[in-house]
Amino acid sequence: MASVSAGVRAPSGKVVAAVSVSGPLERMTRQPGRMHAPAVLAAAERLSESLRRSA
């Protein structure tokens, strides 16, 4: 298994959730961050921003 995760932060800065993708090494490769980190980080940031706006 391989995975890439990024924290979703509340307006206080506390991590309250995570965005993650995971799968078998055969599909994710041994360095899944190279391919998937940009999308995972962007999704986590969008959720964090949404929490900031709704506070």
N, C-alpha and C positions, 0 to 999 in steps of 0.2 A: 504494500500500500504506500501511497505517496499523498501528500496534502499540502495545501497552501491556505493560510488563514490570516485574517486581519481583524483587529478589534474595532468595535463600534462604540464610540464614546458619548456619554451623556454630556450636557452642557457643563457639568462640574469637572469633566475630564476623566471621570471614572469609566472604565470599560464595563459596559452593560450587556454586550452581546458580541457575536463574532460572525463574520462571513467566511465560509470555508468551501473549498472544492477538494474532493479526494477521489482516488480511484486506483486501480492496479498499476504497478510500475510499467507494465507493457503499454499502457495507454498514456500515462502521465509522464513518463521518462524518469530518470534518476534525478533530474533537476527541474521539478515542476514549476518552481518560482520563475524561471526564465520566461516561460510561456504564459503562465496564469496570474502571476503577481500583479501586473498592471490592472487587470480587470477586477481582481479581488479587492485590491486597495481602493480602486475607484468606487466600487459598490459600497465598501465600508465608509468611505468619506461622504458619499451621498446620503447614507443613512444617518451618519453623525450630524451632518449639516441640517437634515430634516428635523432631528431632535433639537438642535440649537434654535431653529426657527420657531418650533412649536412651544418652546419654553417661555 
